[in-house]
Amino acid sequence: MPGGEVLPDLIRQGASEITLIAEYLRAQGASKVYLVSRSLGSIVSAVALGGGARIDKAELLLASADLRYVFTYGRVGQWPSWLDDDSVLREIDPLYLLPNYEGRVHFHCGLRDNLLTPEACVKAYNAAIRAAEREIIWHDRGHSMPLEEYFDDAREFFASDAPPELRRTLVSVLGVEIPANGGDGVCGPGETWENSPFDCPRPVLIVAFQLHVEEGPGKAVYYDQDRATFEWYAEVLDRLASTFEAHGAKLSVQTEKNFARADVLFNRFVLRDLVSRGHGVGVQSHMGHHMRELGLTTDAQKLAYTREVKEAVAQALGSEPTNLGGGFEMDNVCLLGAVRGGLWFTSMTAVEKPYHQRTGKAPAWLHPWILPPTQMIDLSDPRWLAHDDSGGLVYIPGWFWNSGDFEVDCRSGGDCFRAATESLMRALSSVDERFVNVWWASSHLYQTGASEDEVRRVLQAYDRWMSDVVDPLVADGRVVWMTFDEVAQLYLRWEAERLRYISSRLGRA
């Protein structure tokens, strides 16, 4: 990127000039002001839009946000010193400015853009949370955008009178409830961050802990085929939950079908007990382990497999699970959620590790979004990262900016929470109160130990980590524990208020 060290001044000056030009055009009698910009110009324009430039519509070509991400994974030159200064970034990074823009904006992104990266283009689109209209248009190109690629869209966009109405949204399908005055942009009487998170923003990071329950790698015995094995790990799970409870913390358990079936077969019902104690329990459908051996090639076959797991977990819980870990290897991932013919899960997790393995990029997402009806077999295709109001289920991100171990495993001792703690601290420094901010780390039940000495050592490590790292953050009000189900419900309330806010400004509320 040209002028790395002087880029902040270039962006500030350019954004100021755009704002002045818009004012000049209005002073000359223009009733509407539109803008088209490209590449670095889109960064400058996004800052102007978010800074208050009176521009009604914008076409941002090869847009980007999160300049740290761009300089980490794009081909833009060496790391300039100002990237380490949060105060500078909050002035010139579209990631922080675009949430303020309330006009209409289209983002044109190159699927093969290795200069600014398609992920950074998605970040710009996802950041425009108050835009009266936002649309992302994908182009099978690198870092180029000739006129014929965007002209038709721009002409139709600039000629349109009003944004199209959303006929179906996930929050309407699920019947998400918010306060009567929710979505007016004011934290009024009876509203709190918990019931009105969009109107009552709070600079807090939600922390969760994902625990996958599946057999260990190799030729491990299935839980429902050996009572002694199941009883051992059911007791270990109970002890791990008690360790979390001592700190006011919560587990988000995601279990495969064999453990759930054993829980019923052997009349233990540990999963149901965990829910009664405030923990979360969802489904673990790791189709990646089974697609080849079971011949799962179509979405219909994969849905049938995941439905089987869901039914086993529902029987163990006595209620329908709404969170899913894994199971994302679909041509249309929204079939797992609240759509016709879908499985009606509300939220999904667990893509961070395979995403890093496939792309070599850290999962740099802090805010949940609603998944579009796209494939997630090849996670290097960035289209699954773009929020879609009418999509089928919420994605809850975790392991923020982690590129090391994606599982907490304390069986061998050592600093087993190092990667988790580094990721957590980076997430804390990136909290934006205008969004729902969430972070989680993960482990497997079998990684809690297979002998009494091992289990005791692992539980002590969890206890130390929460005492030394997380508890002080909770006491300071910077962190709050939630289950994945609770995160999804809070986010959906935020989303319902956001949509009502936009509708009210368009006179549709």
Protein Blocks (a to p, Z undefined) as FASTA:
>chain_A
ZZkllmmmmmmmmmmmmmmmmmmmmmnopabdcdddehjlmmmmmmmmmnopacfbdcde
hiaehjllmmmmmcnbjadfklmpmklmmmmgmklmmmmpccdcdddddfklcknopklm
mmmmmmmmmbfbdcdddddddddddfklmmmmmmmmmmpmbdcddfbdfklmnopacdfk
gonlpacehiafklmmmlmgcddddddddddddddehjddcfklomklmmmmmmmmmmmm
mmmmmnopacdddddfklmmmmmmnonommmmmmmnopacdddddfklmmmmnopabfkl
mmmmmmmmmmmmmmmnopacfbdeejilcfblmlmmccehiaoiabdehklmmmmmmnop
acfbfbdcddddddfkbmmbmklmpccfklmbdcddehehiabdfbdcfkngpjfklmmm
mmmmmmmmmgcfkbccdddddddfklnopbfklmmmmmmmmmmmmmmmmmmmmmnopacc
ddfklmmmmmmmmmmmmmmmmmmmnopZZ
